[in-house]
């Protein structure tokens, strides 16, 4: 029977140990077993290279060696067995809890928050630590320790950030930002480095580099979209195109071009990619539009209330046309109309700032139109209703439009003080306080969308009309 040379044995030994087979004397046993199999194949007339390739193909490359080590550890190491069972049970439990919580959240049923919180705690503080312990036990690789730790923190921050965001807890933005930083700057680069170090992956190195770039772009876009930062859509789209148009087909061609049958790994790769990336991308990219109708209903309700209050005040004023108070009522109505006009102008400016950033005509007739006494906004034509810059630049304290509104309201209250009683003015004070309606950004509320700003202005308009109605009644009653 042919015998292996020392060079052949050294090559086999390096290959086995490169698979991180570290448990006791298992590496030596595996090397001896592989050498025997190769010598058997060489006995049929095959050269060493072909015989070694055939043996490795039967073993499923290096994965089978790792499975043998895991099976050995599971059989002889009680601590490892307990940790692996904990990992499996907590992983399934946490995932199931998250799934049920998502269903309850979508259906607006009770217990969604509790199950979501419990699922996140199980995954973050039971599954992740046990998985980290299992990986370390199986490899004892100091070179991969940074990869494991970075994966642990990236997953921990991401799970926590999603929980905080869904539960509307403070600090969600910070935790999600830490998740993005951990994933983009530490986990993905360390994962790429570990793949590039493997000699078997030499034909796939460029694909792995592109995959890492696409993943980092996608993750950056995902975090940016959740945080409502700029360029989120561009980053996500670029990442998705890189992954699905370039990386995925190229990786498939390199890995399975010589296969005659579809392998389970390929099916899992396809299903896993579609299940994890595409639904998440479509959900996040369209998340804003999911809430449009809810905002529009509120704005439509405020518009209907505005029309009702305006007509009611006008009818009240006309009722006393022949009275001594009519001139004052008319003047009050004009002052109120001026205040309303300033708020309508602010609405137009909000839309103008938002739409100009999208390269569209600012405040065009299709978006802002006057219908009698009501300024109508065509919400469906707004390109960026959740723009953050409009409110920040116009309605935050100290900004021009905010200062104009505050000055006008102060003048309006001064005018009311001259025509109604002090007691009545005190009652109306809460209706004319700018800070009760306009944004006061603090902490998690620092990101306020343009459509929320429109809603604040609509509320303030109706408060002015309510104050006008009460002032009119006070004028008539005291005379």
C-alpha positions, 0 to 999 in steps of 0.5 A: 500500500502506498505511504504518505510522505512527511510533507503530505502528513504536514499538509493534512495536519495544517489543514485539520488544525486550521479548522480549529479542532482543539479538543484534547487528542481529537486532532491527532486521531482525525489526522490519523484517520484521514491519512488512512483513508487517503492511503486507501484511495491511493491504493487504487492508483490515485495520486495524493492530490486527487486522493486527498480531494476525494477524501475531503469531498466525502467529509464535506470539506472542513465542516464535518471535522467541526461536527465531529468535535462538537459531537465529542464535546457534547458527549464528554463535557457536561458544562458544554452540553448544558450551555448548548442546550441553553442556547438552543432552548433560549434561541427558540423561546426568544424567537417564538416570543418575538413572533407572538409579540409582533402578531399581537402588536400588529393586531393591537391586542394586549400583552404585546409589550410584555411578550416583546420585552420578555423575548428581547431579554431572553435573546439578549441575556440568555441566548447571546451569552450562551452562544458566545460561550459555546463558540469559545468552547468550540474554538478557543481561538484568540484570533476570532475572539474579537469577532465573537465579542463584536457580534455579541454587542452588535446583536445586543444593541440591535435587539435592545434598540428595536425593543426601545423603539417599539416600546417608545422608551427613551434612549432608543436612538442612542442604542440603535446608533451603538448597534450600527457602529458595532456592526459597521465598524467592528463586526462586519470587518472582523467577519470579513477578515476571518473569511479572507484568512481562510485559504479555501476562500481565496476564489471568493475573496473579492465577493466577500469584500463586496458582500461586506461593503453591501452589508455595511451600506444596508445596515447604515441605511437601515439605522438611518431610516429608523433614526430618520437621518438623511440619505437612508434610502440611498444607502439601503438601495445601494446596499441591496443592489450590491448584495442581490445584483452582484454578490448573491449571483456571483457567490452562487456561481463560484460555490455551486457551479459544478454541482449537479443537484440543488443543495440544502445550503443553497435553498437556505441561503436563498430563503434566508436572504429573502426572509431577512433582508427583503421584507425588512427593507420593504417594511422600513422603506415604506414605514413612513407611508404606513402612517400617512393616513393616520396623520391625514385623518387628524389633519382633515378633522382639524380642517373640518373643525376649523370650517365649523368654528369659522362659520360659527364665529361669522354667524355670531358676528352677523347676528349682532350686526345692528348692535353697538358691539358690531364694530368691535366684533368685526375688528376682532374677527379681522384680527383673528383672520390676520393671526390665521393668515400668519399660521397659514403662511407658516404651513406654506413655508413648511411645505416649501422647505420640505419640497424644495429639498426634493427638487420640486416646486415649493408650495405649488398650487397642487399642494397648497390651495385656498378654498374659501376661508380654509387653506387646503393642503393636498397631502398625497402630493407631498414628496417628503411629509416626514422631512425633519429639516422643515420644523427644525429650520422654522418652528424650533424656538428662536427660529424666524417663523416661530418668533413671528408667531410668538410675537403675533400671539403676544399682540393678539393677547394684548388686543384681547386684554383691551376689549374683554374682562380680565377674568375672561382673558385668564380663561383664554390664556391657555389657548394662546400659549405658543409652547403648548402647540409648537415643538419644544425639542428635547431628548427623543423628541428632537426629531419632529417631522414636517407633517407633525408641524402642520398638525401643530399649526392646525391645532393653533389655528383652531385655538385662535378661533375658539379664543375668538368665539369666547371673546365675542361672547364676553363682549356681548354679555358684558354689554 
